[in-house]
Amino acid sequence: MPAPDNRLSQPAAAQGNPWDPAQRDGVQMMRTTLAQWRRQGPRPDLWVFGYASLVWRPEFQAAEQRLARVTGYHRCLKMWSRVNRGTPERPGLVFALMAGGSCQGVALRLPHEEVEAMMPTLWAREMPNPVYDPKWVRCQTQQGPVTALAFTLSRRSPNYTGDLSAEQYSSIFAHATGRYGTTLAYAEQTLEGLRTHGIEDRALARLLHQCTPTR
């Protein structure tokens, strides 16, 4: 298995802030990702690392799922959502994969012959605005390591919340809602989806326990 190719860590976004979604070309980022995938070998399958909603609502039929751990990144609820789980007036939150620590999730395999047709659907789901940094990460699984596509977030991104207080989380859980529902429901579904796979995210469980009044 070739080493991860992380040349998407700073997409060519030209001038200004290269992490500003408004200055990024999402279509070109997808083309670059596909080109990197093609270089992984003869007829490679595509592995995608799911760490939040991809765990419980992938929206594509994976040929194989494996429990996986990625070292060097962690799951956190620190990305602003102004459409899906909030509004511009009252932003909500979605999960991000950020540098540091480790993360348990699910590696999803898409067969080679389906990748070209499925990638635009996956991209529209994860990158309707090109906020995430697509990266290739090394996933450790019981069946052996795989290199997977992961959607990560830089601390330099304007969508990164920084550290939030318990009071801020409580307010967001109580009020933030967007076109796909509330931030609270999204966080609870992610916790339950992880548990369905035998993954216990203690930090998320503790956050929900401390910042949700009904708990």
Disulfide bonds with the S-S distance in Angstrom:
none
